[in-house]
Amino acid sequence: MRIQISFLGAGDYQRCRYQYNGQIYETPYFHEAAQHFFGPDRVLILCTPEAAQKHSAALSDSFEAISIPSGKTEEELWELFTVLTEHVPEGATLIVDVTHSFRTQPMLALAAAYFLRTVRSVQIEHIVYGAFEARDAATGEVPVFDLMPFVQLINWSVAVHQFVHYGQSKDLADLIKDVHKTTYLTPNAKRAKFAAKAASSLKRFAQGLQLVRIQQVHQELAPQLLEALDKVQQDVQTLPSLRPLGVLLDQTQKRIRPLGAAHPSTREGLKSQAALIQLMLDFDLVQQAVTTAREAVVTRYALDRGENPCEKREALERCLGALSRGLQDKNQCDQYSAEERELAELWNTLSNIRNDINHGGMRPHPIAEDKLYKNAREVVQKTAAWITRQADEAASPSSG
């Protein structure tokens, strides 16, 4: 169902000729013009009792008048929000007219429409404004502006927030792809050259983090993303619709650059793994950080023993497990060096947390979620420091 939402104030409206996409409609009331231009199934007129009384002639049977407060207090603003949300059903398509709105009403209408888009799958088709102050003095025609770009800016804000804070790139990648596609569908438009590749690289990088593709992130996904973001700057400079991405480029490149490593299973590569662990924590990908940290311990342990970290990892894990179990044997534990004891305790804590997470707490005495979250972040940060310590701080190669 297509629903037009219009506001009607208590002001004096002059008769004028509204113009939209080559159509002209003459009326003092823009909601009448909007109904003519867009042909909605329903038209809701939000107005105060004073406005309804003054402009009763504008409220014919084809419109549904809905009483709203004037919005003089915060409570009245929330009441207006409630009125808006109560009259818009699931899956509706909205045409929002803010021409005769008053004070904070346009901002509230936009916020409510966006909220409904999220919680009720509402689509926003148009946000329109009949710009009386921009009328043509010669013809008396008043242009009608579609303010949908402001909604698109909100879309960018939300998508960027999701990526910057949580590493979720789907919405951001979709916006970039839409811009790329639009440039090829719009006649005579400047065409994007690198936006589609940037979108694809963002999506693959985020998936690599979520699915803990450690080597792939270091050797392929991070370098490809850096290259794609570097190239897409050319599109940002020529396409105004990509400018929101431009604000994000430097910050993202700065966060991704430390991840590039041709050989992640080396001492130098472990610095990149530590950066990856920190990025996962920044994105609140705690489970993924725990998994990455555990694998990094195996790698560093192998290097300290002079072994190839890409071979016999299961055997190396068994050695670490035996070292960890030695903590329960006082005689064996007393023989540990300080470095061996540190490694045993680290592996014991890390494995216990990893197992509790990966088994969904389906085991005796699972850790409470708040304590698990806190402990996981702490042990992962401790692991990042351990895997990047200097060579002369290494645990004894004979350990285990």
PyMOL commands that set and color helices and strands:
alter all, ss='L'
color gray80, all
select helices_A, chain A and resi 30-38+49-54+56-58+74-86+105-119+132-134+148-166+170-185+195-210+214-238+240-259+267-282+286-304+313-328+330-334+338-358+369-387+391-393
alter helices_A, ss='H'
color red, helices_A
select strands_A, chain A and resi 2-8+16-20+23-27+42-47+64-67+93-97+123-130+141-146
alter strands_A, ss='S'
color yellow, strands_A
deselect
rebuild
show_as cartoon
